[in-house]
Structures are given as C-alpha cells and as structure tokens.
Amino acid sequence: MKNRIAEFAEWRGVNTQEATDIINRAAHCAEAWESRKDIYDFHKNTYYFISALLSWETTTKYNYSDAIVAFAKTWPHYPIKTFMDHGSGIGYDAIRMIQEAGCDVYLYELDSPHLDFAIWRLKKRNLWDKVKGVLIVTEGNPMPDYPLVDFTSSIAVIEHLEYPQRDLKHILDRTRYVAIRVDPMVEKGNSSPTHFDTNVEFLVKLNGQDPDLLNELGIKRINSACIPIYEVTRNVPPEFRVNKFIQNGSKDSGMVEYIWSKE
C-alpha cells in the first residue's frame, strides 16, 4: 500500500502524508445514489474511488486479476489479443493485461479523478501505445461505443449502475469472452451506499448463474475457479465455440480451471 500511496502522491504533487490525508478523507464520503446524475456529480468531485481502489489492489481476497490474466494467457481455443476493462478504475487490470498478456486495451470509465490517475499510471509505465481507446461514460453518453474485443472484465462494476441489465447487454454485444462478478454484498441486502437498488433480482440471479438468465444473455460459463468467465457464443466463430463438458476440470491451468472444450 505504501508504494501505491507514494504513486498517488507523485501524481497529485504532494508529499506522502498529504496524500494519505486525502485518501483517508475520501474513504468517508460515500453517499447513497438516487439517480444517474448523482453518479457523475459524485465521481467528478471526490477521490473516494481512488481510496477504495488503492485498497482493492492490495487486498488478495478481492484481487481477481490473476484469473483474468491467466485466462488471457492460457485459453487454448481463441487468441486473446484485445481487452476491454469495464469499470477500469485506476488501471490495475489494464496495466497487468498489457504487461503480462500483451493485450491491446480499452479503458471504460466515468469521467473522474480515478480515470485521470489510471491514464497517468499507464503513461508513467510507457504502456500508453497499447491503449486503443478511452471510453468515457458521461450523462449524455452513458454507453460509449467501441469495436468488438476478445475479452472483457467487469468485476464488481454493474451493481454500481442504474440499469445493470441494459449496460451488461451493451458490453456482451461487443466481446467474445467476459469475466463477470457482482459484489456479494448485493445478495446480503445491497447495503453499500454506492450500489443502486434497481434490478437487485437480476444481479442475484447473475451471481448465482441462473441457467435461464445465462441462456437469455447468450453466455456459457467456461471455467470453475476464482471468478466466472463466460463465452459469449454469438460473438465466437462457430469453429472456436466450446461444446464439450470436461469432467473434473481436466483443463486446469491453475488460476483458471476450464470445464468446457471445443474438441
């Protein structure tokens, strides 16, 4: 955490203690959102999510990036060359997917200080040439368009959205494979002030991998470990689609235990 605070301090042009004070103040300013406008106003005027995401990066329990990177590096049936980081935060997954999996990436995030910080971090690491687009979500453009990508990660993101089902369909239409994880707090009553109360039933079904919902969305889970990763069947060429269930996850790559094969 100290290294990350030092990096935040460098970006802000303050000393480490001042950076720590900013982060600590931000950690206490979350408030309930009642409309989409509240989201934009909140993010434009607070460092709350930088505070939260700096902690996220250093908390192994909630760090799903290993599985995301492992999938991109080991999925044997289709080459993963492009990656869209849905809710890219401060750029942690984007940085790793470039450095470790060699992917071209798209950032997808609200107009906010944490997006500015993510861009700065990527440029600092000389990775900016691998960023193929910055998709900025605004009140006037809540679902920016972008080309079809090979892989998308949406981890603990859609529960923060006013219309999660609509926004999820938007990203599913533009990816071949997707990692989706809803914050488990949703199933415990949606207690976070930064989660919307709209469509909780949909989110709970998605986390529970309700078969009817997955069929409606046109996705099939292809792993059994860590986080759910799905094939978006309509966007995968027929010759690359999975169709054979592998008992006991025999295609085990460590972080990603594959349970389907195309053979």
N, C-alpha and C positions, 0 to 999 in steps of 0.2 A: 504493500500500500504506500510506503514512503516514496518509492520511485515514481509512482503514479501521481502522488501529490506534488512531487518536485516537477514533474512534467506539466501539470496543471499550472503551477506557479510560473514556470517559464512562459507558457502561453499567455497568461494574464499579465506578466511583467511585474509580479510581486514576489516577496520573499515567502519561504515555506510556511511560516507562522500565519501570515496574512492569507495565504491560500487555504490553510487548514480552517481558519475562521470563516472564510467564505463558504466552504463546504459544510461546516457544522451548522451555519445559519440556514443554508439551503435545505438541509435534511429535515427541518422542522416546518417547512412552508407548504407542504402538500395540502390540497383542499379539494372538496368534492366538486366534480364537474357535472354541470346540468345541461350543457349544450356544446356543440362543436366549437362555437366561438370561444367558450371558456378554455378549450384545449389550446387554441392558438395564442390567446392572451397569456395563459399560464406559462407556456413554453418560451414565449418571446421575452418574458420578464423575470425569469428565475433560473438559477443554476441547480434546481432541485435534481433534475435527472443526471446531471454530471456527478453530483454527490452520490446518488443511488448506483449509477453505473460504475463508478470507480470501485465501490464496494463489491459489486457483482463480479468484476474481473478478478477479484482476489478471493472469492468465496467458492471453493471447489464444489460444494454441494449444488450450486446453481450454475456452474460453468459447463455448458453443453457444447462448447466449441470443439472439444476433442472429437466428439462424434461427428460433427459437421465436417471437419477437416478429414477425418478418417474416411467418411463416405466419398468425398470428392477424390481422394487418392486411391481408393480400393474398389469402387463399384466396377465390376468387370464387364458390364453389358452395354454401357454407353459412356463415351468420354465426357467428363465434366470439365468444361473449359470456361463457362461463364456462370457467374454467381450474382444473385440479387439479394442484398442484405435488407430485408424488410424490417423497418424499425432499427436502423443501423447504429443508433445511439452515439457512442464516442469512437466507433470504428473498430472495435476489438476483433469481431469476426472477419470483417473485410481485410484487416491487416494480416490476419493469420491465413486467410484463404489465398491471398496473393503470395505471401512469403513461403507457405508450406505446400500449397496445392497448385500454385502457378496460375490461378484463375484471373481472368478479367472480371472486374466487379462493377456493380451499380449500387449506389447508396440510395436509400429510400427513407426519408425522414422529414419531420416537421421543420419549418423554418425556426431555428432555435440556437442558443449558445452551444448545446451539445453537438449539433451538426457542424458548427464552425470549428469546434475543438477536434472533431473527427477528421475534418479536412486538413487541419493544421498537422495532426499526428501523421496522416498519410504522406503529406508533403515532407515533413521532417525526416521520414524514413526513406525518402526517394522512391515512393511507390505510386506517385500520382499518375504516371503514364499508364498504369494498369486500371485506373478508374475510368470507365467508359461512359458514365453518366451520373449526375447527382439529381435525383428525383425529389423535388421539394414539394411537400404537401402544404397547401395553403387553403384558406377558407374558400377562395374562388376556384381552386383546383384540388379537390380532396383525393383524387385518384389519378396521379400523373401517368401518362402512357409511356411505354418502353418496349423494346423488342423482346421476342421470345428468348428466354435464357435456359440453361441446362439445369440449374439448381437454385432454389430459393430457401432461405431460412427465415422463419417467423416464430421466434421463441419469446414467449411472454409479451406479445405485442397486441393481438387482436382484442383482448379483453379491455384494452385502453381505448378502443374505438367505439364510436356511437352506433355504427352499423356494421358489426363484425361479419355477418354473413355476406353482405354485399361486397365488402372490401376483400374478404377472402376469395370470393369468386373472381375478383379482378386480378389477383395475383396468380390464381390457379390457371386462368386463361393464358398466362404468359410464362409458364415454366413447365419443364418436363418432370422434375422431381422437387419435392418440397419437404422440409422439416417443420413440423408444427407442434407447438407445446403451449397450452394455456396454463396460466398460473393456477396451481392447485387451490389457492385461496378462493377462487370462484366457486368451487364445489363446497366450500365451507361458509357460504353466505355472502361472497363478494364484498368482503369487508374493507378493502383498500379504497381510500377516497379517490384514487386516480383510476378506478375501474368504473365503467358505465354499468347501470342496472339493466340496460336494454339487452334482450335476447340471451339471458343467462342460460336458459334451457338449451339453446343451440350450442353454447360454449361447453356446457357439461357433457352433452352428447358427443361433441367433437373430442374432448379429452378422453371420454370413455370409449371412443372408436365405435360408436353405434353403427352397425352394419348398414342399416337403411340410409343413414346420413352419408356414410362414405360412398355408397353406391350412387346416391343423388349427386354428390360432388364429383363423382368420376375418378376417385382416387383409391389406390390399393396399398396397404402397408407392406413394405418390403424388408423390414428389419424387426428385431425383437428386443433390442437392447438400448438403454440410455434414453433416447428420445425417439418418437415416431418419425420415420421417414417414409414418404409415400411416392409411388409412381402416379403421375397424372396421365392416365392411359391415353387420352385423346391427343396428347402432345408428343407421345413417344412413337416413332415409326414402328409399324407392325413387327418388323423383324427384330426389334430390340425389346419388345414388351415381355414382361415376366408372365409365366403361365403355369409353372410347376412348383408346387409347395415342397420345400425341403424339410423333412422331419428333423427335429432337434437342432435346427440352425447349423447344418453342417458346413455352410459357407461362412465360417467365423473369422472375422478379421480383427478381433479384439474389441474395439470400441463399437463396431457395427456388426451385429450378428444377423446375417442375411437369412431370410426364411423363404424367399422365392427365387426362382431361377428361370431363365428363358429356355433352357435346354429341356 
